[in-house]
């Protein structure tokens, strides 16, 4: 199980086409601080129907987009 699986399941259960989450909200969902390893794990989102469209270090947000199954 991936350490980011709680986030992927959260996205999957939300089902929104587009979703922007703050780093703070992601940390609430996963239970630890988001770090640079997220860049490695972000490709896993596709297994749950989402892609990572953008990461803003300035705004501390991550944009997700639902992808076709």
ABEGO torsion letter per residue (X at the ends): XBAAAAAAAAAAAAGBABBBBBAAAAAAAAGBBBBAAAAAAAAAAAAAGBBBABBBAAAGBBBBBBBBX
